[in-house]
Every structure is written in structure tokens, then in C-alpha cells.
């Protein structure tokens, strides 16, 4: 049985997440929270570098400079810490998506969604990779996939909520998934190549015309 006491963060519970904030009230709890934070940071780094499948618990504990026994006092296995990180990253993304104000056109809404992913990549590259780089999830077993369905479903629901005012018929979940994959693929694919030998201003200028064309294509995807 793992013990998760992250301060003001969510904890794994019944395939979902118990989101009630908990405050470390004792010196021991503060030490536990600090250790868990180190493990989570180390896991995120090695997952993004090596991929989920290739990463071992030894990789995580070595990066955190902690023993394997310490890991198992906090997390049951690798999939549990990965599920926590996925949920945490999606919550950050949903929070950014939630600030969309009323817009006149679907193109403006789509531009906003793309920009949220764009900024999220710049600010949280390791988490973006964990969420959207396909190779990280190629060999996940069904049990792990089921654990992550809750966070990803919340993400798809957030996108549906943003686009619903511009679409007459009920949205198909597969269509939303394809849209999310297209947006993530566009942002990740662009940055994967443009960051080689380009400074930020060049990247910013280079992506603008591509984004405009991409938004027009997505608008057609949603309205036809």
C-alpha cells in the first residue's frame, strides 16, 4: 500500500483522483511530501528522456538520489507514479483551457486551444512529452490504460465544452480525440524540428503562418 501525501496536490484513489487538498501538519509529513516531490520530479525527467517502457525504478531512484526502498514506501510501482504525473499534467492543461472567454468565431476558439498547447509546451516540455509523445504509451497494458482514462476523459470534456457553442450536433468522442491528437501533433512536431538551430523569435515568427493554415483546416473539420 503506497502512501501519497502531496501537499495541495491530488492523490490516486479508486482509478480516479482524490482532489481534496491536504496540508502537511507535522515534520514527518513535510519530509514525506519533500521526498515524494523529488521522486515525481525524477520520474518526469527520465520518462521524458527514455520513454515510459524503457524507464526502470532504478532510473528514477538514481535520478532522485534515493533508494528503491524509499520509492516503494511512496508508490506501489512505476505505473502508479506515471498515472499521478499524467493526471497532474492534464490538470495544468485543463486549467489553462478553462480561461477562454466568449469568442465570435470557431476560428478564434481553435486559435486559443492551439495557443494553450503551444504555451504549455514552452512552459512544461517534459509533461507535454509525457502526455502526447506516442512512443511512451505503445506498450502500456490495459490496467494502466484504464487508470489513465479518467484524466484524459476530463481533458476531452474540456475541449468539448470549449467547442460546443460552435457545433450544432452532439460531438463524437472519437472526433474530439482526433482533434486533440492533431493539435498536440502540430505543436510537438513543429517544436521538435524548429528548435534545432533556431532562436525563440525565429520559432515564433515561423509558426504564425502555419498556425493560420492549421486553424482553417481545423475549422473545416468541425463545421463539415
Beta strands, then each sheet from edge to edge (+ up, - down):
strand 1: 11-13
strand 2: 16-18
sheet 1: 1+ 2-
end
